[in-house]
């Protein structure tokens, strides 16, 4: 999910590549989309910094997304080419596929939505669609040998499959 500002207006775009929709304030922290049941509540810490968003949709249960506390690193897209490929997720026979389109890096588990990866460093990425972190581990020759996913307090290692 992405919240953007354009011309003094706020917009919401879901992670499923749906078009952005303008959101309107109900209060300082509560917003809504006019054409749907979607409502957003922004949670703030004691200093007043937004740290999470709660998504209310009458068709689905509420979902709270914690906003990661990090700054995106500058990584050249070509520097990510070594990360591309398939990883054996070792959970229900799933495969983790890492791909690149133009300047954007993506990860996708078998049967799950594809999500963009945002760099924290050349080997560490935030997978926003799941609010996860992916770390890529290299051997002494600089070849990527596995990905480590940190998800909901779990650490899952996924060895890279041979090219």
DSSP file (Angstrom, degrees, kcal/mol; ACC not computed):
  #  RESIDUE AA STRUCTURE BP1 BP2  ACC     N-H-->O    O-->H-N    N-H-->O    O-->H-N    TCO  KAPPA ALPHA  PHI   PSI    X-CA   Y-CA   Z-CA
    1    1 A X              0   0    0      0, 0.0     2,-0.4     0, 0.0    13,-0.2   0.000 360.0 360.0 360.0 142.1    0.0    0.0    0.0
    2    2 A X  E     -A   13   0A   0     11,-2.6    11,-2.0     2,-0.0     2,-0.5  -0.995 360.0-161.6-132.3 134.8    1.2    3.5   -0.8
    3    3 A X  E     +A   12   0A   0     -2,-0.4     2,-0.3     9,-0.2     9,-0.2  -0.972  22.1 175.8-111.4 125.8    0.0    6.8    0.4
    4    4 A X  E     -A   11   0A   0      7,-2.0     7,-2.7    -2,-0.5     2,-0.4  -0.876  24.1-138.4-128.1 161.5    1.1    9.8   -1.7
    5    5 A X  E     +A   10   0A   0     -2,-0.3     2,-0.3     5,-0.2     5,-0.2  -0.971  23.0 171.2-119.8 135.6    0.4   13.5   -1.8
    6    6 A X  E >  S-A    9   0A   0      3,-2.5     3,-1.4    -2,-0.4    -2,-0.0  -0.930  70.5 -14.5-146.8 117.2   -0.2   15.4   -5.0
    7    7 A X  T 3  S-     0   0    0     -2,-0.3     3,-0.1     1,-0.3    -1,-0.0   0.835 127.8 -52.1  61.2  34.3   -1.3   19.0   -5.2
    8    8 A X  T 3  S+     0   0    0      1,-0.3     2,-0.3     0, 0.0    -1,-0.3   0.506 117.3 109.8  81.6   3.3   -2.3   19.1   -1.5
    9    9 A X  E <   -A    6   0A   0     -3,-1.4    -3,-2.5    15,-0.0     2,-0.4  -0.834  62.6-131.4-111.6 151.1   -4.4   16.0   -1.8
   10   10 A X  E     -AB   5  23A   0     13,-0.6    13,-2.4    -2,-0.3     2,-0.3  -0.810  21.7-167.2-102.3 143.1   -3.8   12.5   -0.3
   11   11 A X  E     -AB   4  22A   0     -7,-2.7    -7,-2.0    -2,-0.4     2,-0.4  -0.960   9.5-152.3-131.4 147.9   -4.1    9.3   -2.4
   12   12 A X  E     -AB   3  21A   0      9,-3.1     9,-3.0    -2,-0.3     2,-0.4  -0.948  11.1-178.3-116.4 136.5   -4.2    5.6   -1.5
   13   13 A X  E     -A    2   0A   0    -11,-2.0   -11,-2.6    -2,-0.4     7,-0.1  -0.989  20.9-135.1-134.3 128.1   -3.0    2.8   -3.8
   14   14 A X    >   -     0   0    0     -2,-0.4     3,-0.7     5,-0.3     4,-0.2  -0.204  25.9-109.0 -73.7 169.8   -3.3   -0.8   -2.8
   15   15 A X  T 3  S+     0   0    0      1,-0.2    -1,-0.1     2,-0.1   114,-0.1   0.517 107.5  77.6 -78.0  -4.4   -0.5   -3.3   -3.3
   16   16 A X  T 3  S-     0   0    0     97,-0.1    -1,-0.2    99,-0.0    -2,-0.1   0.123 113.8-104.5 -93.9  21.4   -2.5   -5.1   -6.1
   17   17 A X    <   +     0   0    0     -3,-0.7    -2,-0.1     1,-0.2     2,-0.1   0.699  68.6 155.0  64.9  21.4   -1.7   -2.4   -8.7
   18   18 A X        -     0   0    0     -4,-0.2    -1,-0.2     1,-0.1     3,-0.1  -0.424  53.5 -87.9 -72.8 156.5   -5.1   -0.9   -8.5
   19   19 A X        -     0   0    0      1,-0.1    -5,-0.3    -6,-0.1    -1,-0.1  -0.281  50.1 -97.2 -65.7 151.4   -5.4    2.8   -9.5
   20   20 A X        -     0   0    0     -7,-0.1     2,-0.4    -3,-0.1    -7,-0.2  -0.345  37.7-156.0 -68.2 150.4   -4.8    5.3   -6.8
   21   21 A X  E     -B   12   0A   0     -9,-3.0    -9,-3.1    -3,-0.1     2,-0.2  -0.980  20.2-112.4-128.5 139.7   -7.9    6.8   -5.0
   22   22 A X  E     -B   11   0A   0     -2,-0.4    12,-0.5   -11,-0.2     2,-0.4  -0.495  29.6-150.3 -70.4 138.8   -8.2   10.1   -3.3
   23   23 A X  E     -B   10   0A   0    -13,-2.4   -13,-0.6    -2,-0.2     2,-0.4  -0.897   6.4-151.5-111.7 144.5   -8.7    9.8    0.5
   24   24 A X  E     -C   32   0B   0      8,-3.0     8,-2.1    -2,-0.4     2,-0.2  -0.891  19.8-110.0-118.5 142.4  -10.6   12.4    2.5
   25   25 A X  E     +C   31   0B   0     -2,-0.4     6,-0.3     6,-0.2     3,-0.1  -0.485  30.4 171.8 -76.4 137.9  -10.1   13.4    6.2
   26   26 A X  S    S-     0   0    0      4,-3.6     2,-0.2     1,-0.4     5,-0.2   0.619  81.0 -19.5-103.4 -31.7  -12.7   12.5    8.8
   27   27 A X  S    S-     0   0    0      3,-1.8    -1,-0.4     0, 0.0     0, 0.0  -0.831  91.0 -70.9-154.3-169.8  -10.3   13.7   11.5
   28   28 A X  S    S+     0   0    0     -2,-0.2     3,-0.0     1,-0.2    -3,-0.0   0.812 133.3  20.7 -63.6 -29.9   -6.6   14.3   11.9
   29   29 A X  S    S+     0   0    0      1,-0.0    13,-2.9    12,-0.0     2,-0.5   0.465 110.6  80.1-119.4  -5.0   -5.9   10.5   11.8
   30   30 A X  E     + D   0  41B   0     11,-0.2    -4,-3.6     9,-0.0    -3,-1.8  -0.912  51.4 171.2-113.9 131.8   -9.0    9.0   10.1
   31   31 A X  E     -CD  25  40B   0      9,-3.1     9,-2.6    -2,-0.5     2,-0.3  -0.901   9.8-164.6-133.9 160.6   -9.5    9.1    6.4
   32   32 A X  E     -CD  24  39B   0     -8,-2.1    -8,-3.0    -2,-0.3     2,-0.5  -0.966  21.7-125.3-144.1 159.3  -12.0    7.5    3.9
   33   33 A X    >   -     0   0    0      5,-2.1     3,-1.2    -2,-0.3   -10,-0.1  -0.932  20.1-146.1-104.3 126.9  -12.4    6.8    0.2
   34   34 A X  T 3  S+     0   0    0     -2,-0.5    -1,-0.1   -12,-0.5   -11,-0.1   0.849  93.5  50.0 -62.9 -37.0  -15.7    8.2   -1.1
   35   35 A X  T 3  S+     0   0    0      2,-0.0     2,-0.3     3,-0.0    -1,-0.2   0.321 116.3  29.4 -90.7  10.0  -16.4    5.4   -3.7
   36   36 A X  S <  S-     0   0    0     -3,-1.2    -3,-0.2     2,-0.2    21,-0.0  -0.887  84.0-100.1-151.9-178.3  -15.9    2.5   -1.3
   37   37 A X  S    S+     0   0    0     -2,-0.3    21,-0.2    -5,-0.1     2,-0.2   0.390  76.1 127.6 -87.8   2.1  -16.1    1.2    2.2
   38   38 A X        +     0   0    0     19,-0.1    -5,-2.1    -5,-0.1     2,-0.3  -0.398  32.1 174.3 -68.3 130.5  -12.4    1.6    2.7
   39   39 A X  E     -DE  32  56B   0     17,-2.7    17,-3.4    -7,-0.2     2,-0.4  -0.988  14.4-155.3-134.3 146.0  -11.3    3.7    5.7
   40   40 A X  E     -DE  31  55B   0     -9,-2.6    -9,-3.1    -2,-0.3     2,-0.5  -0.974   4.6-168.1-123.8 134.0   -7.8    4.3    7.0
   41   41 A X  E     -DE  30  54B   0     13,-2.2    13,-3.0    -2,-0.4     2,-0.5  -0.988  13.6-149.0-120.6 122.4   -6.7    5.2   10.6
   42   42 A X  E     - E   0  53B   0    -13,-2.9     2,-0.4    -2,-0.5    11,-0.2  -0.800   9.7-149.5 -93.5 126.5   -3.2    6.4   11.1
   43   43 A X  E     - E   0  52B   0      9,-2.6     8,-2.7    -2,-0.5     9,-1.3  -0.788  12.9-160.0 -96.3 136.6   -1.6    5.5   14.5
   44   44 A X  E     - E   0  50B   0     -2,-0.4     6,-0.2     6,-0.3     2,-0.1  -0.837  11.5-129.6-115.7 152.5    0.9    7.8   16.0
   45   45 A X    >   -     0   0    0      4,-2.4     3,-1.9    -2,-0.3    -1,-0.1  -0.248  46.9 -84.0 -84.8-175.7    3.6    7.3   18.6
   46   46 A X  T 3  S+     0   0    0      1,-0.3    -1,-0.1     2,-0.1    -2,-0.0   0.766 130.4  55.9 -64.3 -24.9    4.0    9.7   21.6
   47   47 A X  T 3  S-     0   0    0      2,-0.1    -1,-0.3     1,-0.0     3,-0.1   0.490 120.3-108.3 -84.4  -2.9    6.1   12.1   19.5
   48   48 A X  S <  S+     0   0    0     -3,-1.9     2,-0.4     1,-0.3    -2,-0.1   0.532  71.8 141.9  89.6   6.8    3.3   12.4   16.9
   49   49 A X        -     0   0    0      1,-0.1    -4,-2.4     2,-0.0     2,-0.4  -0.674  57.9-116.2 -83.6 133.4    5.1   10.3   14.2
   50   50 A X  E     +E   44   0B   0     -2,-0.4    -6,-0.3    -6,-0.2     3,-0.1  -0.560  42.6 165.5 -69.1 124.5    2.8    8.0   12.1
   51   51 A X  E     +     0   0B   0     -8,-2.7    16,-2.7    -2,-0.4     2,-0.3   0.523  58.1  11.5-118.7 -13.0    4.0    4.5   12.9
   52   52 A X  E     -EF  43  66B   0     -9,-1.3    -9,-2.6    14,-0.3     2,-0.4  -0.987  55.7-143.1-159.4 161.5    1.1    2.3   11.5
   53   53 A X  E     -EF  42  65B   0     12,-2.4    12,-3.1    -2,-0.3     2,-0.5  -1.000  11.1-150.9-131.9 136.0   -2.0    2.4    9.5
   54   54 A X  E     -EF  41  64B   0    -13,-3.0   -13,-2.2    -2,-0.4     2,-0.6  -0.928  12.6-149.9-106.6 124.8   -5.1    0.4   10.2
   55   55 A X  E     -EF  40  63B   0      8,-3.6     8,-2.0    -2,-0.5     2,-0.5  -0.848   9.9-165.9 -99.6 121.2   -7.2   -0.5    7.1
   56   56 A X  E     +E   39   0B   0    -17,-3.4   -17,-2.7    -2,-0.6     2,-0.4  -0.930  16.0 163.1-108.3 124.1  -10.9   -0.9    7.6
   57   57 A X  E >   - F   0  60B   0      3,-0.6     3,-1.6    -2,-0.5   -19,-0.1  -0.974  35.0-142.3-140.9 124.2  -12.9   -2.5    4.9
   58   58 A X  T 3  S+     0   0    0     -2,-0.4    -1,-0.1     1,-0.3     4,-0.1   0.723 102.1  54.3 -63.2 -20.8  -16.4   -3.8    5.6
   59   59 A X  T 3  S+     0   0    0      2,-0.1     2,-0.3    -3,-0.0    -1,-0.3   0.663 115.9  35.4 -83.3 -16.7  -15.9   -6.8    3.3
   60   60 A X  E <  S-F   57   0B   0     -3,-1.6    -3,-0.6     1,-0.0     3,-0.1  -0.883  92.4 -92.2-133.9 160.4  -12.7   -7.9    5.2
   61   61 A X  E     -     0   0B   0     -2,-0.3    -2,-0.1     1,-0.1    -6,-0.1  -0.370  58.5 -85.1 -68.3 156.2  -11.3   -7.9    8.7
   62   62 A X  E     -     0   0B   0     -6,-0.1     2,-0.4    -4,-0.1    -6,-0.2  -0.316  43.4-156.0 -61.0 143.0   -9.3   -4.9    9.8
   63   63 A X  E     -F   55   0B   0     -8,-2.0    -8,-3.6    -3,-0.1     2,-0.5  -0.991   2.8-157.0-124.8 128.3   -5.6   -5.1    8.9
   64   64 A X  E     -F   54   0B   0     -2,-0.4     2,-0.6   -10,-0.3   -10,-0.2  -0.922   7.7-166.4-106.2 124.7   -2.9   -3.1   10.8
   65   65 A X  E     -F   53   0B   0    -12,-3.1   -12,-2.4    -2,-0.5     2,-0.4  -0.947  12.3-144.3-112.6 120.9    0.3   -2.4    8.9
   66   66 A X  E     -F   52   0B   0     -2,-0.6     2,-0.4   -14,-0.2   -14,-0.3  -0.689  21.4-127.9 -80.4 131.4    3.3   -1.2   10.9
   67   67 A X        -     0   0    0    -16,-2.7    -1,-0.0    -2,-0.4     2,-0.0  -0.675  27.1-114.4 -81.8 129.2    5.3    1.2    8.8
   68   68 A X        -     0   0    0     -2,-0.4     2,-1.1     1,-0.1    -1,-0.1  -0.340  15.6-136.1 -65.9 142.9    8.9    0.3    8.7
   69   69 A X        +     0   0    0      2,-0.0     2,-0.3    -2,-0.0    -1,-0.1  -0.712  65.2  99.4 -99.5  81.4   11.3    2.6   10.4
   70   70 A X        -     0   0    0     -2,-1.1     2,-0.4     2,-0.0    50,-0.0  -0.970  65.8-120.4-156.7 164.1   14.1    2.8    7.7
   71   71 A X        -     0   0    0     -2,-0.3     2,-0.2    49,-0.1    -2,-0.0  -0.946  35.4-111.9-114.5 136.6   15.3    4.9    4.9
   72   72 A X        -     0   0    0     -2,-0.4    48,-0.2     1,-0.1     2,-0.2  -0.457  32.2-137.5 -68.3 132.4   15.6    3.6    1.4
   73   73 A X        -     0   0    0     46,-3.1     2,-0.8    -2,-0.2    46,-0.3  -0.499  17.9-111.3 -85.5 158.1   19.1    3.1    0.2
   74   74 A X        +     0   0    0     -2,-0.2     2,-0.4    46,-0.1    48,-0.1  -0.836  46.3 167.1 -91.4 112.0   20.3    4.0   -3.3
   75   75 A X        -     0   0    0     -2,-0.8     2,-0.2    46,-0.1    44,-0.1  -0.994  36.2-121.9-128.3 131.5   21.1    0.8   -5.1
   76   76 A X    >   -     0   0    0     -2,-0.4     3,-1.3     1,-0.1     4,-0.5  -0.537  20.3-129.7 -71.8 134.6   21.7    0.6   -8.9
   77   77 A X  G >  S+     0   0    0      1,-0.3     3,-1.7    -2,-0.2     4,-0.3   0.862 107.7  56.5 -53.7 -39.9   19.3   -1.8  -10.6
   78   78 A X  G >  S+     0   0    0      1,-0.3     3,-1.3     2,-0.2     4,-0.3   0.794  97.0  64.2 -64.9 -26.6   22.1   -3.7  -12.3
   79   79 A X  G <  S+     0   0    0     -3,-1.3     3,-0.3     1,-0.2    -1,-0.3   0.650  97.9  57.3 -69.3 -13.5   23.7   -4.4   -9.0
   80   80 A X  G X> S+     0   0    0     -3,-1.7     3,-1.9    -4,-0.5     4,-0.6   0.494  76.2  95.1 -93.1  -5.4   20.7   -6.5   -8.1
   81   81 A X  G X4 S+     0   0    0     -3,-1.3     3,-0.9     1,-0.3    -1,-0.2   0.817  77.2  61.1 -60.1 -31.0   21.0   -8.8  -11.0
   82   82 A X  G 34 S+     0   0    0     -3,-0.3    62,-0.3    -4,-0.3    -1,-0.3   0.736 100.4  56.8 -66.3 -20.6   22.9  -11.4   -8.9
   83   83 A X  G <4 S+     0   0    0     -3,-1.9    -1,-0.2    -4,-0.1    -2,-0.2   0.691  83.7 107.8 -81.8 -19.7   19.9  -11.6   -6.7
   84   84 A X    <<  +     0   0    0     -3,-0.9     2,-0.3    -4,-0.6    15,-0.2  -0.266  54.0  58.3 -65.4 142.7   17.5  -12.6   -9.5
   85   85 A X  E    S-G   98   0C   0     13,-2.3    13,-2.9     2,-0.0     2,-0.4  -0.895  83.7 -46.0 139.3-166.1   16.3  -16.2   -9.7
   86   86 A X  E     -G   97   0C   0     -2,-0.3    75,-2.9    75,-0.3     2,-0.4  -0.829  39.1-163.0-110.1 143.8   14.4  -18.9   -7.8
   87   87 A X  E     -GH  96 160C   0      9,-2.5     9,-2.8    -2,-0.4     2,-1.0  -0.978  25.7-120.9-126.4 136.8   14.8  -19.8   -4.1
   88   88 A X  E     -GH  95 159C   0     71,-2.9    71,-0.6    -2,-0.4     7,-0.2  -0.672  23.2-166.1 -80.2 104.9   13.6  -23.0   -2.5
   89   89 A X        -     0   0    0      5,-1.7    -1,-0.2    -2,-1.0     6,-0.2   0.637  15.4-148.8 -72.7 -14.5   11.3  -21.7    0.2
   90   90 A X        +     0   0    0      4,-0.5     2,-0.4     1,-0.1    -1,-0.1   0.686  64.5 104.3  57.2  21.4   11.2  -25.1    2.0
   91   91 A X  S >  S-     0   0    0      3,-0.3     3,-1.5    65,-0.0    -1,-0.1  -0.929 101.7 -22.8-135.8 110.2    7.6  -24.4    3.2
   92   92 A X  T 3  S-     0   0    0     -2,-0.4    -2,-0.0     1,-0.3    -3,-0.0   0.754 113.8 -71.7  61.5  25.1    4.8  -26.2    1.5
   93   93 A X  T 3  S+     0   0    0      1,-0.2    -1,-0.3    -5,-0.0     2,-0.1   0.702  88.7 158.0  68.8  19.1    7.0  -26.6   -1.6
   94   94 A X    <   -     0   0    0     -3,-1.5    -5,-1.7    -6,-0.1    -4,-0.5  -0.385  33.1-143.6 -78.0 155.5    6.8  -22.9   -2.5
   95   95 A X  E     -G   88   0C   0     -7,-0.2    15,-1.2    -6,-0.2     2,-0.6  -0.965   5.2-144.8-116.5 134.7    9.4  -21.2   -4.6
   96   96 A X  E     -GI  87 109C   0     -9,-2.8    -9,-2.5    -2,-0.4     2,-0.5  -0.900  19.3-162.8 -97.0 119.9   10.4  -17.6   -4.0
   97   97 A X  E     -GI  86 108C   0     11,-3.0    11,-1.8    -2,-0.6     2,-0.5  -0.916   6.1-164.4-109.6 126.7   11.1  -15.8   -7.3
   98   98 A X  E     +GI  85 107C   0    -13,-2.9   -13,-2.3    -2,-0.5     2,-0.3  -0.946  20.9 164.6-109.9 126.2   13.1  -12.6   -7.4
   99   99 A X  E     - I   0 106C   0      7,-2.1     7,-3.2    -2,-0.5     2,-0.4  -0.860  25.4-140.0-136.6 167.8   12.8  -10.6  -10.7
  100  100 A X  E     - I   0 105C   0     -2,-0.3     2,-0.4     5,-0.2     5,-0.2  -0.998   8.9-172.7-135.2 136.9   13.5   -7.2  -12.0
  101  101 A X  E >   - I   0 104C   0      3,-2.6     3,-2.5    -2,-0.4     2,-0.1  -0.977  68.6 -53.1-126.0 116.1   11.5   -4.9  -14.4
  102  102 A X  T 3  S-     0   0    0     -2,-0.4     0, 0.0     1,-0.3     0, 0.0  -0.364 125.0 -14.9  53.6-119.5   13.4   -1.8  -15.4
  103  103 A X  T 3  S+     0   0    0     -2,-0.1     2,-0.4    -3,-0.1    -1,-0.3   0.265 119.2  93.6 -95.7  11.6   14.5   -0.2  -12.1
  104  104 A X  E <   -I  101   0C   0     -3,-2.5    -3,-2.6    14,-0.0     2,-0.4  -0.902  58.0-154.2-115.8 133.5   12.2   -2.2   -9.9
  105  105 A X  E     -IJ 100 117C   0     12,-0.6    12,-3.3    -2,-0.4     2,-0.3  -0.852  17.6-170.7-103.3 137.9   13.0   -5.4   -8.0
  106  106 A X  E     -IJ  99 116C   0     -7,-3.2    -7,-2.1    -2,-0.4     2,-0.3  -0.912  13.5-161.3-130.0 153.4   10.2   -7.8   -7.1
  107  107 A X  E     +IJ  98 115C   0      8,-2.5     8,-2.6    -2,-0.3     2,-0.3  -0.986  12.3 178.5-130.9 145.8    9.7  -10.9   -5.0
  108  108 A X  E     -I   97   0C   0    -11,-1.8   -11,-3.0    -2,-0.3     2,-0.3  -0.969  17.7-148.4-150.4 130.4    6.9  -13.4   -5.3
  109  109 A X  E >   -I   96   0C   0      4,-0.4     3,-2.6    -2,-0.3   -13,-0.2  -0.713  49.0 -81.4 -90.4 148.9    6.0  -16.7   -3.5
  110  110 A X  T 3  S+     0   0    0    -15,-1.2    -1,-0.1    -2,-0.3     3,-0.1  -0.264 117.7   5.1 -49.5 124.4    4.2  -19.4   -5.4
  111  111 A X  T 3  S+     0   0    0      1,-0.3    -1,-0.3    -3,-0.0     2,-0.2   0.512 112.1 103.9  78.0   5.6    0.5  -18.5   -5.4
  112  112 A X  S <  S-     0   0    0     -3,-2.6    -1,-0.3     1,-0.1     2,-0.1  -0.738  79.7 -88.0-115.0 163.8    1.0  -15.1   -3.6
  113  113 A X        -     0   0    0     -2,-0.2    -4,-0.4    -3,-0.1     2,-0.3  -0.391  43.1-112.5 -69.3 149.4    1.0  -11.6   -5.0
  114  114 A X        -     0   0    0     -6,-0.2     2,-0.4    -2,-0.1    -6,-0.2  -0.616  37.4-167.1 -77.7 139.5    4.2  -10.1   -6.4
  115  115 A X  E     -J  107   0C   0     -8,-2.6    -8,-2.5    -2,-0.3     2,-0.1  -0.984  21.1-112.7-133.9 144.5    5.6   -7.3   -4.3
  116  116 A X  E     -J  106   0C   0     -2,-0.4    12,-0.8   -10,-0.2     2,-0.4  -0.446  26.3-137.0 -73.0 144.2    8.2   -4.7   -4.9
  117  117 A X  E     -JK 105 127C   0    -12,-3.3   -12,-0.6    10,-0.2     2,-0.5  -0.859  12.4-157.9-101.6 137.1   11.4   -4.9   -2.9
  118  118 A X  E     - K   0 126C   0      8,-2.4     8,-3.0    -2,-0.4     2,-0.2  -0.969  22.5-118.0-118.6 127.1   12.9   -1.6   -1.5
  119  119 A X  E     + K   0 125C   0     -2,-0.5   -46,-3.1   -46,-0.3     6,-0.3  -0.411  34.2 170.2 -75.6 133.2   16.6   -1.6   -0.6
  120  120 A X  S    S-     0   0    0      4,-3.2     2,-0.3     1,-0.5     5,-0.2   0.634  86.5 -18.3 -95.9 -29.5   17.9   -0.9    2.9
  121  121 A X  S    S-     0   0    0      3,-1.9    -1,-0.5   -48,-0.1     3,-0.4  -0.899  87.9 -79.8-159.3 176.7   21.4   -1.9    1.6
  122  122 A X  S    S+     0   0    0     -2,-0.3     3,-0.1     1,-0.2   -47,-0.0   0.727 132.5  29.7 -62.2 -18.6   22.7   -3.8   -1.5
  123  123 A X  S    S+     0   0    0      1,-0.1    13,-2.8    12,-0.0     2,-0.4   0.452 112.2  69.6-118.2  -3.4   21.8   -7.1    0.3
  124  124 A X  E     + L   0 135C   0     -3,-0.4    -4,-3.2    11,-0.2    -3,-1.9  -0.965  57.7 175.3-123.6 133.6   18.9   -6.2    2.5
  125  125 A X  E     -KL 119 134C   0      9,-3.0     9,-2.8    -2,-0.4     2,-0.5  -0.945  28.5-130.0-136.2 152.6   15.4   -5.3    1.3
  126  126 A X  E     -KL 118 133C   0     -8,-3.0    -8,-2.4    -2,-0.3     2,-0.9  -0.914  14.0-155.5-101.6 128.7   12.0   -4.5    2.6
  127  127 A X  E >>> -KL 117 132C   0      5,-2.6     5,-2.1    -2,-0.5     3,-1.4  -0.822  13.7-174.3-103.7  89.2    9.1   -6.5    1.1
  128  128 A X  T 345S+     0   0    0     -2,-0.9     3,-0.4   -12,-0.8    -1,-0.2   0.776  72.7  68.4 -63.3 -31.3    6.3   -4.1    1.7
  129  129 A X  T 345S+     0   0    0    -13,-0.4    -1,-0.3     1,-0.3  -114,-0.1   0.821 120.0  22.5 -60.9 -28.6    3.5   -6.2    0.5
  130  130 A X  T <45S-     0   0    0     -3,-1.4    -1,-0.3     2,-0.1    -2,-0.2   0.360 105.5-120.3-113.4   2.4    4.1   -8.5    3.5
  131  131 A X  T  <5S+     0   0    0     -4,-0.7    21,-0.3    -3,-0.4    -3,-0.2   0.923  71.4 134.3  54.5  46.4    5.9   -6.0    5.8
  132  132 A X  E   < -L  127   0C   0     -5,-2.1    -5,-2.6    19,-0.1     2,-0.4  -0.639  53.9-127.7-117.3 172.2    8.9   -8.4    5.7
  133  133 A X  E     -LM 126 150C   0     17,-1.6    17,-2.7    -7,-0.2     2,-0.5  -0.984  14.9-161.5-123.7 140.0   12.6   -8.1    5.3
  134  134 A X  E     -LM 125 149C   0     -9,-2.8    -9,-3.0    -2,-0.4     2,-0.4  -0.983   5.3-171.2-120.0 128.9   14.6  -10.1    2.8
  135  135 A X  E     -LM 124 148C   0     13,-2.5    13,-3.1    -2,-0.5     2,-0.5  -0.972  12.0-147.8-118.5 135.1   18.4  -10.5    3.2
  136  136 A X  E     - M   0 147C   0    -13,-2.8     2,-0.4    -2,-0.4    11,-0.2  -0.894  11.2-153.0-105.8 129.3   20.5  -12.1    0.5
  137  137 A X  E     - M   0 146C   0      9,-2.7     8,-3.0    -2,-0.5     9,-1.3  -0.853   8.2-160.4-107.3 134.1   23.6  -14.0    1.6
  138  138 A X  E     - M   0 144C   0     -2,-0.4     6,-0.2     6,-0.3     2,-0.1  -0.814  12.9-127.7-112.6 152.0   26.6  -14.5   -0.6
  139  139 A X    >   -     0   0    0      4,-2.6     3,-2.0    -2,-0.3    -1,-0.1  -0.212  46.2 -83.2 -83.7-176.1   29.5  -17.0   -0.5
  140  140 A X  T 3  S+     0   0    0      1,-0.3    -1,-0.1     2,-0.1    -2,-0.0   0.668 130.3  55.6 -65.5 -16.2   33.2  -16.1   -0.5
  141  141 A X  T 3  S-     0   0    0      2,-0.1    -1,-0.3     0, 0.0     3,-0.1   0.371 120.1-106.8 -95.4   3.1   33.1  -15.7   -4.3
  142  142 A X  S <  S+     0   0    0     -3,-2.0     2,-0.3     1,-0.3    -2,-0.1   0.565  73.8 139.5  84.7   8.3   30.3  -13.2   -4.2
  143  143 A X        -     0   0    0      1,-0.0    -4,-2.6   -60,-0.0     2,-0.4  -0.693  59.0-115.6 -86.0 137.5   27.6  -15.6   -5.5
  144  144 A X  E     +M  138   0C   0     -2,-0.3    -6,-0.3   -62,-0.3     3,-0.1  -0.585  37.8 172.3 -72.0 127.3   24.2  -15.4   -3.9
  145  145 A X  E     -     0   0C   0     -8,-3.0    15,-2.7    -2,-0.4     2,-0.3   0.646  57.4  -5.5-111.9 -22.6   23.5  -18.7   -2.0
  146  146 A X  E     -MN 137 159C   0     -9,-1.3    -9,-2.7    13,-0.3     2,-0.4  -0.991  52.7-130.0-164.4 163.3   20.3  -18.0   -0.1
  147  147 A X  E     -MN 136 158C   0     11,-2.4    11,-3.0    -2,-0.3     2,-0.5  -0.944  18.5-151.8-116.1 143.0   17.7  -15.5    0.9
  148  148 A X  E     -MN 135 157C   0    -13,-3.1   -13,-2.5    -2,-0.4     2,-0.5  -0.975   9.0-159.9-117.4 121.6   16.6  -15.0    4.5
  149  149 A X  E     -MN 134 156C   0      7,-3.1     7,-2.8    -2,-0.5     2,-0.6  -0.879   4.3-159.6-103.5 128.3   13.0  -13.8    5.1
  150  150 A X  E     +MN 133 155C   0    -17,-2.7   -17,-1.6    -2,-0.5     2,-0.4  -0.935  26.1 162.8-107.0 114.8   12.1  -12.3    8.4
  151  151 A X  E >   - N   0 154C   0      3,-2.4     3,-2.4    -2,-0.6   -19,-0.1  -0.971  61.1 -23.5-142.5 117.9    8.3  -12.5    8.8
  152  152 A X  T 3  S-     0   0    0     -2,-0.4     3,-0.1   -21,-0.3    -1,-0.1   0.838 127.0 -46.0  54.0  39.7    6.2  -12.1   11.9
  153  153 A X  T 3  S+     0   0    0      1,-0.3    -1,-0.3     0, 0.0     2,-0.3   0.397 118.1 113.1  84.2  -3.8    9.0  -13.0   14.3
  154  154 A X  E <   - N   0 151C   0     -3,-2.4    -3,-2.4     2,-0.0     2,-0.5  -0.731  55.2-149.9-100.6 150.9   10.1  -16.0   12.1
  155  155 A X  E     - N   0 150C   0     -2,-0.3     2,-0.5    -5,-0.2    -5,-0.2  -0.988  16.3-174.1-118.5 122.4   13.3  -16.4   10.2
  156  156 A X  E     - N   0 149C   0     -7,-2.8    -7,-3.1    -2,-0.5     2,-0.4  -0.970  10.5-152.5-122.5 122.0   13.0  -18.6    7.0
  157  157 A X  E     - N   0 148C   0     -2,-0.5     2,-0.4    -9,-0.2    -9,-0.2  -0.774   8.8-170.9 -95.6 137.5   16.0  -19.5    4.9
  158  158 A X  E     - N   0 147C   0    -11,-3.0   -11,-2.4    -2,-0.4   -69,-0.2  -0.905  15.9-142.2-130.2 102.1   15.5  -20.2    1.2
  159  159 A X  E     -HN  88 146C   0    -71,-0.6   -71,-2.9    -2,-0.4   -13,-0.3  -0.335  27.7-110.0 -61.7 141.9   18.6  -21.6   -0.6
  160  160 A X  E     -H   87   0C   0    -15,-2.7   -73,-0.3   -73,-0.2     2,-0.2  -0.565  29.7-129.4 -74.2 134.3   19.0  -20.3   -4.1
  161  161 A X        -     0   0    0    -75,-2.9   -75,-0.3    -2,-0.3    -1,-0.1  -0.542  35.4 -91.7 -79.6 150.1   18.3  -22.9   -6.8
  162  162 A X              0   0    0     -2,-0.2    -1,-0.1     1,-0.1   -76,-0.1  -0.298 360.0 360.0 -64.5 146.4   20.9  -23.3   -9.5
  163  163 A X              0   0    0     -3,-0.1    -1,-0.1   -78,-0.0    -2,-0.0   0.462 360.0 360.0 -73.2 360.0   20.5  -21.2  -12.6
